[in-house]
């Protein structure tokens, strides 16, 4: 029986069927060579087949997109499958031998197509993450305007009624005075008539002339003039301010150099996976701190580290102290390096965020008012500044500033009005825009999406979970310190414990991942930073 469209839930998903003939099982895998979806059973058979055993079979979500089939205009019997990097046009394999393209560099069109698809999906996600919260904001703003207009109109109505009552009272007063005047005239006339009735020699009498009342001539317009009037100002309507979405023109049309860099990053991401074992790469001692409670990586070969006594130190990888600052910070992720290479850090005591420029000048960057800034992170996506803050008597919050320090968003409560955070002492951002907060009082990692909607909270793998340092990697994994380092996927599912105590992972407190996908771990009770390789 056909299901009515109205009965299909809005979040229903398309059911992917295996591409093998006569197989109707759920598709989970994809052969990139055959461009065929496969179920688990058909995948196993596909990999056992002599003709296809060397084919690249991946999870369906990681599949290469099949390029549209199009024949070459120069060689109609051939299909277009290459991109000439010099000419920037698609060609067939036979075109490579022509004079026009001789000695040129060619790229597999499937690779280019996969890159473009990935970029488009990224941009679609950006558009969605911008469009949906903007619409919600406009909806709330318009609702507030409706409420305000109703309030204004009710006030005008009340004022009109009050003015009418005042005019009515004035009319009543004037009427009362006139009636009193009439009564006095009446009394005088009656008195005169009484005197005429007394027995006396008949005097000459006169007939009184009674007063005449002439009604006032008032029109509705005359009465309206007595009352105030309501007018709508003849002002130009003001457009609502909408934050412009970051355009992707430069990403969708990259230069040759940019395309090469993007391709390297894309290829690295496509080939990375969790290693079966964790390898220690190197170890550094940070002078000037007793412990390593937080790490910020600056330019290559430079490291910022802080301890619980407010010592913030910059060092090179040879153990040479380059700079030391006394701060009000402690066991928080209170410093980060911006996209411009500047270090910014929170000053909890003075409720300000300071910036240290490359020439070591310290300036006030952002003032946080009554709120005490605890943790801070500079977005690798767009340069936004994320700050975890506390204020007595109120739920803690995360405030987003743009790279110039303008406040653009506050996240404080969930959909039920409950406070999301208690002590947001470490903070980071994932590759999908999620904001991840390590909150030790809630004993949880609290994750919201870019619009501030609560996605999930991770509370460890048993009792006593007390999260500290937190970071994410190129694959969207979340790494958070407890007694060891927990590894989660971007949806909060626990994957593994990255470090065991025998690997030097006893009491890690701070973590970050560098551009080479190495994991840097700072210890709670020593001034040692250890670097590990956990991806392959």
PATORKOL-409017 format. One record per residue: x, y, z of N, C-alpha, C in turn. Coordinates in steps of 0.1 Angstrom, whole numbers, plus 2048, in hexadecimal, padded with zeros to 3 digits. Layout:
N
XYZXYZXYZ
...
This chain:
536
8087F480080080080080980C800
8068167F880E8227F680B82B803
816830808815839814812847810
80984D81680685B813812864817
81486E80F82087781181E87E81F
81288082381088783081487E83C
814871839818868844827865845
82E86A83B83D86883B843872844
84B86E84F85187885885B881850
85C88E85586589784E87389384E
87788B85888588785A888879854
87E87484C88086784688C86783D
89485C83D8A085C83489E852829
8A685581E8A584C8128AC83F816
8A68348128AC8278158B5823809
8C282280C8CC81E8028CC80F800
8CA80B7F38CA7FD7F08D77F97EA
8DC7ED7EC8E87E77E68E67E87D7
8F17EB7D08F17EC7C18F27DF7BA
8F57D47C28F67C77BB8E97C27B6
8E87BC7AB8DC7B77A58D57AD7AE
8C87AF7B08BF7A67B88C37A77C7
8CB7B07CB8CE7B27DA8C77BE7DE
8BF7BD7E88B77C87ED8BB7CC7FC
8C77C88008CB7CB80D8CF7DA80E
8D17DE81B8D57EC81D8E37EF819
8E57FA8118F27FD80D8FA804818
9077FF81A90F80582491D80981E
92080381392E80580D92C8097FF
93880D7F99388127EB94580F7E5
94580A7D99518077D19548137C8
95F81A7CB9628267C49668237B5
96B8177B296E8147A496281179C
9598097A294D80579A94280F79C
9438187A69398227AA92C81A7AC
92D8107B59228087B89208077C8
91480A7CD9118087DB9107F97DE
9157F57EA9167E77EE9117E57FC
90B7DA7FE9077D680C9147CF812
9137CB81E91F7C58259237B881E
9197B081B91B7A38159217A4807
91B7AD7FF9207AF7F192E7B67F1
9317BE7FB93E7C37FC9487B87FE
9457AF80794F7A480995179C7FC
9467997F59477927E894F79A7DE
94C7A77DE9537B07D49627B07D6
9667AF7E39747B07E697B7A27E4
9737987E397978A7E197A7887D2
97278F7CA97278D7BC9807917B6
9857897AD99378C7A89937997A0
98879C7999877A87919867B5799
9807B37A597E7C07AD9847BF7BB
98D7B67BD9927B57CB99B7C07CF
9A17C77C59A97D37C79A27E07C7
9957DF7C598D7EC7C498C7F27D2
98B7FF7D298A8077DE97B8077E3
9788007EE96B7FF7F396B807800
96281180296281A80D95481A813
95282081F94582382493D82C81A
93082B81A92983281092B841811
92C84681D92D85581F93B85A81A
945851819952855815954852806
94984F7FF94B84B7F194F8577E9
9568547DD95985E7D394C8607CB
94986D7C993E8707C094186D7B2
9378667AB93986379D93786F794
94187178C94087D78493587B779
92F88577492588476992C87E75D
92587575692B86F74A92987973E
93487D73893488672D93F883723
93B88271694587F70C94D88B708
9598887049628936FF95D8996F2
95D8A66F19598AC6E49638AA6D9
9708A96DD97A8A76D397B8996CF
9798906D997A8816D696D87B6DB
96387B6D29558766D69558686DB
95F8606D995E8526DD9648516EC
96985C6F197085B6FE967863708
96885F71596286771F96B870726
96687B72B96E88573297287F740
97E87F74398287975098E880757
99388A75099F89175699D8A0756
9A58A775E9A48B675E9B28BB75B
9B38C37519C08C974D9C28D5757
9CD8D475F9CF8DE7699D38EC763
9DA8EB7589DF8F87519D38FF74A
9CB8F77439C08FD73B9B38FE743
9B38F674E9A78F675799A8F274F
99C8E87479908E37409908D3741
9848CD7419848BF7429878B9734
98E8AE7349928A7727991898729
99389171E99488371E9A287E71E
9A587271F9B286C7209B986E712
9B286E7079B88706FA9BC87E6F8
9B68886FE9BA8966FD9C8898702
9CC89070C9D98937129E5892708
9E288B6FD9ED8896F39ED8946E8
9E389C6E99E28A76DF9EC8B26E1
9EF8BA6D79F98C56D89F48CF6E2
9E78D16E39E18DB6EB9E48D96FA
9E58CC6FE9E68C870C9F48C170F
9FC8C1706A098BA707A118C0713
A178B871BA1F8BC727A178C2732
A0A8C2731A028C873CA008BE747
9FB8C37529F98BB75E9EA8B775E
9E78AB7619D98A67619D58A076E
9C88A27729C389D77F9B789577C
9B688A7839AA88178199D88A785
99488A77B98889277D98088E789
98188178C97987C79897E8827A5
98C8847A599288B7B198D8997B3
98D8A07A79888AE7A797A8AF7AB
9728A67A59648A57A89618A27B6
9688997BC9678967CA96A8A27D3
9748A97CF9788B57D796D8C07D6
9688C27CA95D8CC7C89508C87D0
94D8BB7D09428B67D79438B87E6
9508B57EB9528B87F99518C67FD
9568CF7F49558DD7F79478E27F7
93F8DD7ED9318E17EC9298DC7F8
92C8D07FD9258CB8099298D4815
9368D881693A8E18219338EE820
9328F381492B90081291C8FF815
9168F48119088F28149068F1824
90F8EB82A90E8EA8399108F883F
91990083991B90E83E90E91683C
9089158308FC91C82D8F1918836
8F090B8398E59078428E890C850
8F490B8548F790F8628F591E864
8F69268588F49348598E5938857
8DF93184E8D193484A8C7931855
8C892585B8BF9208658BF929871
8CB92C8778CA9348838C6943880
8CA9478748C69558708B795686F
8B094C8698A294C86889B94B876
8A194387E89C94288C89D950893
8A99568918AB9648978A096E892
89E96E88589597787F886974884
88396788587696388A874968898
87E9678A187D96C8AE87C97B8AF
8849818A68859908A58779968A1
87198F89786499489285999189D
85A9868A48519838AE85298E8B9
85E9928BC86099D8C685A9AA8C1
85C9AC8B48569B98AE8479B98AF
8419AD8AD8329AC8AE82E9AF8BC
8359A98C58319AC8D38339BA8D7
83E9C08D28409CF8D58369D78CE
8329D48C28279DC8BB81A9DB8C3
8179CF8C780A9CD8CF80B9D68DB
8169D58E28189DD8EE8169EC8EC
81C9F18E181B9FF8DD80DA038DA
8069FA8D27F89FE8CF7EF9FD8DB
7F29F48E47EA9F48F07ECA008F9
7F8A058F87FBA128FF7F4A1D8F9
7F4A1E8EC7EDA298E57DEA288E8
7D8A1C8E87CAA1B8EB7C7A208F9
7D0A1C9027CEA209107CFA2F912
7D8A3590A7DAA4490A7CDA4B905
7C8A458FA7BCA4B8F47B0A4A8FD
7AFA3F9047A3A3D90D7A5A47919
7B1A4891E7B4A529297B1A60925
7B5A649197B2A719147A3A74913
79CA6A90D78EA6B90C787A6C919
78CA65923786A66931788A74936
794A7A933797A8793878EA91932
78CA90925783A9991E774A98923
771A8B926763A8992B761A8F939
76CA8E94176BA9594E76AAA494D
772AA9943771AB7941763ABC93C
75DAB4933750AB792F746AB693A
747AAC94373FAAB94E740AB7958
74CABC95974EAC7962748AD495C
74AAD694F744AE2949735AE1949
72FAD5947721AD394771BAD6955
723AD195F71EAD396D71EAE2970
728AE996C729AF896E71DAFF967
71AAFB95C70FB01954702AFE95B
700AF295F6F3AEF9666F2AF7973
6FDAF897A6FDB009866F9B0F983
6FEB149786FBB229736ECB23970
6E6B1896A6D8B189666D0B18973
6D4B1097C6CCB0F9896CCB1D990
6D7B249906D7B319966CEB3B98F
6CDB3A9826C4B4397A6B6B4097D
6B3B3297E6A6B2E9826A1B3398F
6ABB329996A8B379A66A5B469A6
6ACB4D99F6AAB5C99E69DB5F998
699B5898D68CB5B987681B57990
682B4C997677B489A0675B529AB
681B579B0680B619BB679B6E9B6
67CB719AA675B7D9A4666B7B9A3
662B7099E654B6D99D64DB6D9AA
654B689B564EB679C264BB759C7
654B7E9C5652B8C9C9646B929C2
644B8E9B6638B949AF62BB8F9B5
62BB849BC61FB7F9C261BB859CF
623B8D9D5620B949E2615B9E9E0
60BB9F9EA600BA99E9605BB79EC
606BBE9E360ABCC9E3602BD49D9
604BE09DA5FEBE79CF603BE29C2
5FABE09B95FEBD99AD608BE29A6
614BDD9A661FBE499F61FBE1990
628BE798A62ABE497C633BD797C
62FBCD975637BC197563CBBE967
645BB596764BBB195A64BBA2958
64BB9E94D64BB9094A65AB8C947
65FB8295066DB7F94E670B78941
67DB7A93D681B7493068AB68934
686B5C93268EB5093569AB4E92C
6A4B489326B0B469296AEB3B91F
6B5B3C9156B4B3290A6C2B2A909
6C1B1D9096CDB159076D0B128F8
6DBB168F46DFB138E66E9B088E6
6E6AFD8E16EFAF18E06FBAF48D8
707AF08DC713AF28D4713AE98C8
718AEF8BD719AE78B1727AE18AF
727AD38B2734ACC8B2733AC08A9
73CABF8A073DAB3897747AA989D
747A9D897750A9389C75EA9789A
761A9F88F76EAA388D773AAD898
769AB689C76CABF8A7771AB88B4
769AAD8B776CAA68C377AA9F8C1
77CA998B5789A928B2795A9B8B4
793AA98B179EAB28B27A1AB48C1
798AB28CA79BAB38D87A4AA88DD
7A4A9D8D77ACA918DB7B9A918D3
7C2A898D87CFA878D17CDA7F8C4
7D7A7E8BC7D5A778B07E1A6D8AE
7DFA628A77E9A588A57EEA59897
7FBA59895802A5A88880CA4F887
80FA4B87B81AA41878825A4A871
831A4A87783CA5287283FA4E863
841A5885B844A5684D853A5384C
858A48852866A45852869A3A849
875A39844879A2E83B87BA22843
875A1783F877A0A846885A06846
889A018528979FD8548989EE852
8A29EA84A8A49DB8488AA9D5854
8A59C98578AB9C18628B99BE85F
8C29BE8698D09BB8678D19AC867
8D79A685C8D999885B8E8996859
8EE98E8628FD98C8608FF985853
90898B84B90B98583E91297783F
90E96E837914961838922961830
92B95A83593895A82F937953821
93B95A81793A95580994594B807
9429427FD94C9387FA9519397EC
9519457E69559467D99649437D7
96C9467E197A9447E097D9357E2
97492E7E99769207EB9729177DF
96791C7D99619147CE9699177C1
9709227C19789257B59879287BA
98E91E7BF99B9207C49A59227B9
9B09297BD9BC92A7B49C391C7B4
9CC91B7AA9D390F7A99DA90B7B6
9E19157BC9E89137C99DF90F7D4
9D39167D59CA9137DF9C49057DD
9C19027D09BB8F57CE9C58EA7D2
9D28EC7CF9DC8E27D39DC8E17E2
9DB8EC7EA9DB8EB7F89CF8E47FD
9C38E77F89B78E17FC9B78D27F8
9BD8CF7ED9BE8C17E99C68B97F3
9D18BF7F89DA8B88019D28B580E
9CB8C08139C38BE81F9B88B481D
9B18B58119A78AC80E9AC89D80E
9B789B8079BD88E8069C1889814
9C789281C9CB88D82A9BE889832
9B48918319A788D8389A1880833
9A287E82699C8728209A4866824
9B18678279B985B8299BB859838
9B88638419BA86184F9B1857855
9B585085F9AD8478679B4845875
9AC84087E9B283D88B9BD83288A
9C88348919D282A8919CF82089C
9D48148999D18098A39D980B8AF
9E48138AF9EC8168BB9F08248BB
9F38298C79F88378C8A078378CA
A0D8408C2A1C8408C2A2184E8C8
A2A84D8D1A308598D6A3A85F8CC
A3886C8C9A408728BFA4C87A8C5
A488828CFA5388A8D6A4D88F8E3
A568958EBA5289A8F8A5A8A78FB
A538B1901A598BE903A578C2912
A618C9917A5F8CF925A5D8DE923
A538E392AA4F8F1929A558F8936
A5E901934A6490893FA5A913944
A5A916951A52921956A4491E95A
A41911959A3490C95EA36900966
A2D8FE970A2E8F2979A278E6972
A1C8E996CA148DF965A0F8E4958
A0A8DC950A058E09439F58DE942
9EE8E99469E08E89479D98EC93A
9E08F29319DA8F69249E58F891A
9E38F590E9ED8F79039E68FE8F8
9EE9088F29EA90E8E59F590E8DC
9F39098D09FE9088C69FD9158BD
A0991B8BCA0A9278B4A109238A7
A1992C8A2A20929895A2991D898
A2D91688DA3690A88FA4290C898
A439038A1A4F9048AAA4C90C8B6
A409118B8A3D9198C4A319138CB
A329148D8A2790E8E1A249188EC
A179198EFA139218FBA0D916905
A11918912A0C90E91CA0A916929
A009119319FD91893D9FB90E948
9FD9139559FB90A9609F0910969
9EE90A9759E290E97D9E591A985
9F291F9849F692B98C9F6938984
9F09379789EF94396F9FB946967
A0593D967A1193F95EA0E93B950
A0F944947A0D941939A1A943931
A1F93992BA2D939926A2D935917
A3593C90FA38938902A46932901
A479278FAA549208F9A5691B8EB
A629198E8A659118DBA669038DE
A698FB8D4A698EC8D6A778E78DB
A808F18DEA8C8ED8E4A8D8F18F3
A818F58F8A808F8906A8490690A
A8690F900A8991C903A7D925906
A7D92B911A71934915A7294190D
A68944905A679508FDA6095B903
A5695890BA4D963911A4695D91D
A44965927A3C960933A3396B938
A2796893AA1D97293FA1696C94B
A14975955A0C9719619FE97595F
9F596B9609E796D95D9DE969969
9D196B9689C89669739C2959970
9C79529659C29459629C793A96A
9C092E9699C49229719C1916969
9B890D96E9B69019679AB90395D
9AE90B9529A490D9489AC90E93A
9A490D9309AA90F9239A891E91F
9B19269269AE9349269B693C91B
9BD9359129C593C9089C39348FB
9C593B8F09C49358E29CB93E8D8
9CF9388CD9D69408C39CC9428B7
9CB94F8B39C19528A99C694F89B
9BE9518919C294E8839CD95887F
9CE9638859D896D8829E696A889
9E59608929F295C8999F39638A6
9E996B8AA9EA9728B79E59698C2
9EB96A8CE9E69638D99DB96B8E1
9D09668E49C696D8EC9C39648F8
9C196B9049BF9649109B596B919
9AE9649219A496A92A9AA96F937
9A697A93B9A998094899D980951
99C97595999097396198E97E96B
99998397199898D97B99299A976
99799E96B9939AB9659889AA95B
98399D95897899B94F97B9A1941
98699D93C98A9A292F992997927
99299891A99B98E9129A699790C
9B299290F9BE99990A9C39938FD
9CA99C8F69D19978E99E099A8EA
9E89908E69F69928E69FA9918D7
9FF99C8D1A0399D8C3A119978C2
A159948B5A2298E8B3A2D9968B9
A2B9A48BAA369AC8C0A359AD8CF
A2D9A38D5A2C9A28E4A249AD8EB
A1C9B48E3A149BF8E9A079B98EF
A049BC8FB9F89B79019ED9C2901
9E29BF8FB9D79C98FB9CA9C38FF
9C09CB9039B39C69069AC9C48F9
9A69B88F79A09B48EB9909B48EC
98B9AD8F697D9AD8F897A9AE907
9709B790B96C9B891995F9B191A
95E9A892595399F9269489A4930
9499B193493F9B693D93F9B094B
9349AB94F9329A495D93799695C
93999195193C98294F94B97F950
94E97495795C97095A96096694F
96996A94696D96193B976956940
97394993D97B93E942983938937
97C93392C98392C922981933915
98A93090B98A9388FE98F92F8F3
98A9318E798F9298DB98D9318CF
9979328C69969398BA99392F8AF
9879318A898392889E98C927892
98F91A88E99791888298F919876
98291987797991A86C977928867
97493287097293F86B97894A874
98094687E98795088697E955892
97295089396995589F9709518AC
96D9598B69739578C49679518CC
96A9458D296093F8DB9659408E9
95C9458F296094890095694190A
95B93991395393391D95393D929
94794192F94794B93993E948944
94094E95093894B95C934959962
92995996992496597091B96097B
91E965987917960993908962992
9009589958F29599958EC955987
8F495397D8EF9509708F594396B
8EE93C9628F593195B901936953
90B92E95391793194A91393193C
91B93793391893892592593891D
92293691092D9379069299428FC
93294C8FB9309578F29399568E6
9339598DA93B9598CE93D9678CA
94A96A8C794E9778C19549758B4
95297F8AB95997E89E9689818A0
97098089697F98289898299089C
97999A89A97C9A889E9779AA8AC
9719A18B396D9A28C195E9A78C2
9569A68B89489AA8B994099E8BD
93899F8C89309948CD9259918C2
9239848BF9199808B59109758BA
91396E8C590A9638C990D9608D8
90295C8DF9049578EC8FC94A8ED
9029408F38FC9338F58FC930904
8F092F90A8EF92D9198E692391D
8DA9219168D091791B8CC90E90F
8C79029138C28F99098B48FC906
8AD8F38FE8A08F68F98958F6904
8998F09108908EF91B8928FB925
89C90492189E90F92A8A890C935
8AE9009358B88FC93F8C690193B
8CE9059458DB9099428E48FE93C
8EB9019328F38F792B9018F5933
9068FF9399138FF93E91390294D
91E8FD95492090196292E907963
93890095F94690595F94C902951
94A90A94895090893A95F90B93A
96790293F97590694197E902936
97A8FA92C9818F79209778F7915
97C8FC9099738FE8FE97A8FC8F1
9738F68E79798F58D996E8F48CF
9718F38C29678F38B896B8E78AE
9608E08AA9638D58A19628D9892
9658D08899668D487B9588D7875
94D8D287C9408D587793A8E187E
9428E888593D8F488C9378F289A
9378E689E9328E38AC93B8EA8B6
9368EF8C193E8F58CC93E8EA8D7
94A8E68DB94C8DC8E59528E28F2
94B8E08FD94F8E69099518DB914
95D8DC91A9608D392595C8D9932
9528D393994C8D994594E8D0951
9578D495A95A8CA96494F8C996F
9488D497193D8D397B9318CB976
92F8CB96A9248C296492A8B4961
9378B296293D8A595F93A8A1951
93B8AA9489368A793A93D8B0930
93E8AA9249418B29189348B6912
9318C39119248C890C9278CE8FE
91F8C98F59218CC8E79148D28E1
9168DE8DB90B8E58D490F8E78C6
9058E98BD9088EC8AF90B8FB8AD
90E8FF8A191290D89F9079178A3
8FB9128A28F091B8A58ED91B8B4
8F49138BC8F29138CA8E89088CF
8E48FF8C68DA8F58CA8E28E98D0
8DE8E48DC8E58D98E38E48CD8DB
8F08C78D88F08BA8D08F18AE8D9
8FB8AE8E28FD8A38EB9068A78F7
90689F9019108A190C91689390F
92389390F92A88691292F886920
92B87B92792E87B93693887093A
94086C93094A862933945854932
94E84A93694B83C935948836943
94683E94D94383995A941845963
94184297093F84D97A94D85597B
94C86198095886998395E86F978
95787196D95D87896195F887964
96B88B96396E89996597689E95A
9708A49509778A89439808B5945
98B8B593F9948C193F9968C5930
9A38C592C9A68CA91E99E8C3913
99B8CA9099938C58FE9978CA8F0
9978C28E699A8C78D89948BE8CE
9948C18C298F8B98B799A8B78AC
9978AE8A39A18AC89899B8AD88B
9A38AA88099E8AC8729938A386E
99189887698788F87397A89187B
97A89C88396E89F88B96E898898
97989089C97988A8A997A8948B4
9758918BF9768998CB97F8928D5
98A8998DA9938938E399289B8F0
9908948FB98E89B908995894913
99C89B91C9A489692799B892933
99D8879389988839469A487D94D
9A38719519AE86A9569B786594B
9B186593F9B98629339B386B928
9B486891B9AE8709119A386890A
99786D90A98C86690498B86B8F6
9888628ED9868658DE9778628DB
97186D8D696286C8D296186F8C3
95786A8BD9548708AF94C87D8B1
9498838A59438918A69348908AB
92F8848AC9218838B292187E8C0
92D87E8C692E87B8D592F86C8D8
9318648CE9328558D19418538D5
94284B8E094F8488E595683E8DB
9638418D896A8388CF9758308D6
97D8378DE9888308E598E83A8EF
9978348F79A083B9009AD83C8F8
9B28488F59BD84A8ED9CA8468F4
9CB84A9019D88489089D583F914
9DE8369179DE82E9239E983492C
9E88319399F2836942A0083193F
A01825939A0F821936A1582892A
A0C82F923A11837917A1484591B
A15848928A1785692CA0B85E92D
9FF85892D9F385F92D9ED86093A
9F585F9459EF8619529ED86F956
9E08729599DC88095D9DF88A952
9DB8889469DC89293C9D189D93F
9D58AA93C9CC8B59409C98BD933
9D28BE92A9D08C791E9D38BF911
9CC8C29079CE8BC8FA9CC8C68EF
9D38C38E49D08CA8D79D68C28CC
9D18C48C09D68BD8B49DC8C78AA
9E88C48A59EE8CE89C9EB8CB88E
9F08D38859ED8D28769F28C5870
9FB8BE877A008B18729F88A5879
9ED8A987F9E489F8869EB898892
9F589E8979FB8988A49F489D8B0
9F38958BA9EC8988C69F689D8D1
9F48A98D69FD8AF8E09F58AE8ED
9FC8A88F79F68A69049FE8AC90F
9F88B59179FE8BB9239FA8B3930
A048B1939A018A99459FD8B2950
9F58AC9599F08B49659FA8B796F
A048AE971A0D8AF97DA1C8B1979
A1E8B396CA2C8B6967A2B8C195D
A378C7959A378D194FA3B8CB942
A368BF93FA3A8B7933A2E8B7929
A328B991CA288B8911A2D8AC908
A248A3906A288978FEA208978F1
A268948E6A208948D9A1E8858D4
A128828D0A0E8748CCA098748BE
A0A8698B7A048678AA9F985C8AC
9EC8608AA9E18578AC9D98548A0
9DD85B8959D68598889E085487E
9DB84D8749E384786A9DE84A85C
